[in-house]
Amino acid sequence: MSIKTINELKPGDEIFDLDFLDVCRYEYLCVHPNNPRYHIIINEITKDPTKIYEKNLQSIFEKEYYES
């Protein structure tokens, strides 16, 4: 099952963001406790939490990828 919207995210879900030749992997943590328009994700490499705006997070799921 693939996630289509941010409403489907649960703590621990993996998020992959493909950008040109870079693949960024994140772990979803939660909705920001002080502002529900933001979410907290953890960068797989640095292990640093990152605050991301909900529309930017949703745009990751709306990207289309094509195989050559």
N, C-alpha and C positions, 0 to 999 in steps of 0.2 A: 504494500500500500504506500502510495506516495502522498505527501502532504501538499495540499493546494492553497491553504490559507493559514495565516498566523493563528487563527482561532483553534486550529487543530493541534498546535504545538503543546508538548508536555515536557517537563523537566527531563533532561537527559537525551532528548531527540537530537540527532545530528543534522547539521545544515551544511550543505556544500554550495559554495559560490564559485562558479567558473567564470574567470575573466581573462580572456585571451588565452595565454598559456599557463596562467596561475590557477591553482585550485586551492581555495581557502576552506578549511573545515572548522566548524564551530559546534559547540554544544549549547543547546538552549538551556537557560537557567530559569528565568521567570520574567513576569511583567515587572517593570520597575515599581518599587513600593510607594514612591512619592508622586509618580506621574504615569498613569496607565497608557499614555501614548508612546511610551518607550519600553523596550524590552532589554534584558541583559543576556548576552551570549558570551561564551568563553572561547577564546582563540585556542585552537589545538596546540599550536607550536609554543606560544609564549605563556599559555595558561592564564593570561590576563583577562579579566572581565571587560566587556565593551558594552556601552549603552548605545542602542540603535533605535532610531525613530521607526514607528510601526510601518509607515509607508515605504521606507527604505528596506525594511525586512521583508515586507510583502513583495517588493519588486524582485527579490531574489527568486521567489517561487514562480514569478510570472515570466522569467527569462525562457527563451526558446533556444534549444541547442540542436545542432544538426551534425550528423556524421557525414564524412566525405567518402 
